Amino acid sequence: MVILAKKAFRFLRWKAAQAWLKLWPDVDVVGVAGSVGKTTVKEITAAVLAQRFRTVRTKANLDPIFNLPITALRAFGSCKFVAELGIDGVGQMDKYLTLVHPRIGVLTRLTLEHTDSAHFGSLEKAIEEEAKLLKALPSYGWAILNGDDDEIREVADITTAHKVFYGFGNGNTLRVTSFEQRVTNSKANSVFDVRFDTGLAKRFKTNFLGKQNVLSACAGICAGILMGMSFEDIQKGLLSVHPVSGRLEPKAGKWGLVIDDSYNASPAAVEAAIDVLVELDPNYGILVLGDMLELGKYARESHRKVGEYAKSKGVKFLIAYGEFAKDVLGGYGEGENSFVVESHKEVVERIHGIGKGIVLVKGSRGMRMEKIVNALTS
């Protein structure tokens, strides 16, 4: 009875949100989708747009079935509605698009995530579902696309909307030409230059670490430009937002700086975090990696590959925890600088034994890696 009541309430809430948005056809929706980086892009884009417009955004990283309708009920007039469209199963994007009808769609990256049998089952199915956002955009709308992602380039033509590509590579509408990052007093800061295909060049600053977060900022910059905003207001928006908890968040630790990236993990996100670690600490970087979950048939190979990546990038110490820890070491290589551990407590003991170096803590939600961060920083 309780379950039926909850389902009925969710149904009525969804219907109420649909009816509400029909009353306000001028609500301008920006939909954010992709395998990684959605929450940061959503937060940055909303912060940028809020410098000029009344803006609402989906909160935190809640289930969109709950998050979308309650946010929709706060939208009215000609406000901007920035909606994170997180999916982990077939048909979910179709459901979201019965409520929100984005004029602008952002696609962050298409890579391995939720590819186990309980979710998509394959990368191809995941890409097909994410791409439905692009297909739903109106011809007068805009698709803001990570042009450095080959999979996104492959599906870009599915949309009839105008397209703008951002990234570090040649051929992007907005191209990042330089990038610097630092941590001062446990606060992150990045500076990067962009060049537009018109030839105009501009420098921006953010409170984030990592090239992937520069890409997130670029998506927000593109949205601001498409809304007719000035570079000055866009820059104010970028500096008004800070890292989401557990996402490349620098913290003061007992034995040195800790980079808390414990919120979740996928192969692409782990590699991006490794890049941050080795740039900040090229000599003594310590990677603590818990399992990347929900990868299905790709799991063992993916863990081995991130181990290889860590080694190739020069990570000095590796501590692996979880069912696939030995696969990670299989890629990284066994030796006095690599460890398989059985508990969060043992991770902390190993770090204490190493005694120096910036520590990056990464793993899927189910691995509860935030416990390690708390033990290192409290």
N, C-alpha and C positions, 0 to 999 in steps of 0.2 A: 504493500500500500504506500509506504514512504517513497519507494523508488518511483512508482507511478506518479505520485504527487510531484516529485522533483522533475520528472520528464514533462509533465503537463505545464509546470511553471516555466521551464526553459522554452517550451514551444510558444507559450503566450508571450514571454519576454521577447523572443525573436520576432514574433508577429507585430508586437507593439513597436519595436525598433524599426521594422520595415514601414509601418504606417507613419511613424514619426518622420522618417527621412523623405517620404513622399510629400509631406507638407513643406519641406524645405529643399526644393530642387537645386538651389544655389550652393548648397554645401559641396565643397570641392574636396574630393577624396584622393589621397595619395596612398596607394597600396604598396607595401614592402614585403617582398618574398625572397626566397633563396635558402640554400642549405646552411649557410653560416652568416653571421654579421647583421642579422635582421634587427635585433633589439638596438644595437648601437646606431645603425642607420636611422631607425625610427626616432630615437631620442635626439640625434643631431638634426635631422630634418625638421622635426617639430620645434626645436629650439631656434633654428634659423627662421622659420616661417613666423614664429611668435614675435619676432622683432618688428613685424609690420602688420600682421593679421591676427584676428582672434583664432586661436588654434587649439584643437583638442587632439589627444593621442591616446591610443590604447596603453594602459598602465602596465608597468613591470613586464613580466613574461608569463601572464596568465593564459589559461586556455582560451583561445579565440571564441569558442562557443559561448563562453561567459563574458569575455572581455569586449568583443565587438558590439553586442547590443547595448550594454550599459554605457559604453562610450558614445555610441550613436545617439543615445537619448540625451546627451549633453551638447549635441551639435545642432545649430540652428543658424538662420540667416545665411550669410555668405562666408561662414568660417571655413577654415582648412581642417580637415579630418585626416590625420596620419595614422594609418591602420597597419599594424603588424599582422601578416597573414601566415602564421606558422602552421605547417602541415606535417603529419606523420603517417598519413594513410590515404588511400585512393578515395576520391570523391569529396574530400574535405574542402578543396579550393572551390569546387562547384557550389558547395553549401555557403561558403563565405560570400560568393559573388551573387547570391540571391538577396543579400542584405546591402553590401557596399558595391558601388559601381565606380571604380577609380577612373579618373581622367588621366592621372599620372601613375605609372607603375614602375617600381624599382626592383630590379633583379640583381642580387648581390653576388651570388656564386652558385654553381651547380656541381655538387660533389658528393662523396659518400656520407650519408647520414640516414638513419632509420631504414636501412636496407635489409634488416632481418625479416624472417617470414611473418612475424607478427605485425609488420608495418608494410613497407612497399615491396619488399622481396628482391628488388633489383634497383640498380642505379637508373636504368632506363625508365622504369615506372615512376621513380621519384622525379626525374626530369620532366616527364610528360605531365605530371600533376602540377609542378611549379609553373610550367610554361602556359598553363591555362590563364594565368593572370595577363600575360601578353596578348593572348588571343582575344580576351574580353575588352581590351582597351578600345575606345572609339577612334575613328580615323583622324579626328581632330585632336586627339590626346597625344601624350608623350610617353615613350618607354626610356627610362634611365637605366643604362646597362653597363655592367662591368666588362669592358672590352678586353681585359686581359684574360678572361675566362673562355677557353675554347668551346666549352659546352654551350655557353650563352651565345656566343657567335653563331653556333650551329642552329639555334632555335630562334634567333632574332627575327628572321623573316616571317615568322608565324603571325606577327602583328601587322596591322594596317596603320598603326599610329606612327607618328614621327619618332625618330630614334636619336638618342644622344649617347655616345659611348665615353666612358671615363676610365683612366688607368695609367700605368707607367709606360706601356708600350706605344710604339708608333701606330698611327692609324686611329687613335682615339680623338674624339672631339675635344675633350679636356684631358691633357696629358701632364702627368707629374714629371717634372724635369730634375728636381733635387729634393732631398729629404734628410733631415737631421732630427735625432731624438735624444732626450736626456732625462735623468731623474735628479731633482734637487730637493733635499729635505722631504723625501718620500712623495714628492709631487711630480707627475709626468708632464712633459712638454715636448711638442713636436713642431717643427717649422718646415714648410714645404712650398716649393714654387710650382705653379701650373702654367701651362701655355695652351691657349685656345686655338682652334683651327683658323680663327681670324687673324692670328699673329699676336694678339694681346697676351701679355704675361702678367702674373699677379702672385704675390706671396701671402700665405695664410699661416695661422698658428692654431694649435689645438691643445687640449689638456690630456691627450692620449698618447699611448706608445704603439709602435708597430706600423708597418706598411699597410696592413689590412685595415687599420683604423684611419689611415690617410685615405684609403679608398672609400671608407664609410663617409668621411668628411666630404670627399668629392661628390658623392651622391647627393648630400645635403646642399652643397654648393650649386649643383646642377638644378635642383628643385627650386632654390632661391632665385636663380637666374630666370628660370622659366616662369616664375611668378612676378618677374619684373623688379626684383629687389636690387638695391645697390650693393657693391662689394663691401662697403663699410658696415651695412646692416648684417650682411652675411657673416662677416668676421665677428661682429658682436655676438651673433648667435652661436658660432663655433666655440667661443670662449666662455659662453654661459653654461655649457654642459660638461660634465665630468664623467670619468669611467663608471660604468654600471658595476655594482658590487660583484666581485668574483670574475671580472673580465679584464685581464691584464692590468690589475690594480696594484700599484706599488705600495708596500707597507714596511714600516720599520720592524725588523726582526731582532731576536735575541743575539744572533750571530751575524747580522748583516741584513741587507735588503732582501725582501721577499716579494716576488711578483705573483700575486694571487690571480690565477686564471682557472680557478677550481669549479666554476659554474657548470661547465659542460665540455665535451671534447669530441672532435671528429678528426680524421687524418689531416685534412687541410688546416684546421684550426691549430692542431698541435705543431705542424711545421711552421706556421706563421709565428707562433709563440716562441719556438726555438730560435727563429731569426732574431727576435727581440732580445732573448737571453744572450746570445753570442755577441751581439753588437754591444750590449751594455757591459758584458763581462767576458771578453774573448779568452781570458786565461784560466778562470776558475769557475765557470758557470756550472751550476748543479741543477739537473733536470730531475724532478720527481714526477713520475708518470703513472697514473692509475689507468685501469682498462678504459678503452673506448667502447662503449656498449652499443647494441642495436645495429651491428654491422653484418650480422648473418654470415653468409658464405665468404665475405671479404675480410672477416675478423683477423684470422691468423696472419695472413699476408700483409694486411694493413699495419698490424703491430710490428711485424718484422721490418717493414719499410720505414716506419717512423724511427725505429732504432738505427737503421742505416743512415737516415737523414741526420739524426743527432750526431752520429759519428763523423759524417762527412762535413758537417758544419763546425766541428771542433768543440762540442760539448765535453767538458773535462770529466764530469762525474754524472753517472746515471743511476737512479734508484727506481726500480720498477715494482709495482704492487698490483696484484690481481691475478686472475686466471690466465691472462696472456702475457704475464711478466717475462716468462722464459722466451716467448717469441720476440719480444722487444730486445732482449739481450742477444738473441740469435742474430739480429740485425746489427746491433751495436758492437757486439763482441764481448766475450767474457774476459775478466781481468781484475786487477786490484782497484780499478776505478768504477766498476759496475756491480750492482747488487740487486738481488731479488729478495724482497722482504715479505713478511707474512701479516703485518699489522701496521696501523698508523703510528703506533708507539715506536715500532722498530725503525720507521722512516726517520722520525725525530732523532733517535739515537744515532743513526748513521750520519745525519747531517751534523750533529754535535761532534762526532768523531772526525769529520772532514774539517770543520772549524772555520772555513772561510769560503767566500764566493757568494754571488747572487744566486738565490734559490728560486726556481720557477716551479710552481705546483699546478699540475694540470691533470684532469681526468673527468670522466662522465659523472653526472649527478648521482647515479647509483653507487658510486665509489666513495662518496662522502669525503672528498679530499679537503673540504673546508675545515675538517677537524685537524688536519695537519697544519694548515695555515694558522688556525687559532693557537695551536700548541707552540708554533714558532714565533708568534707575535704577541702573545699575552704574558 
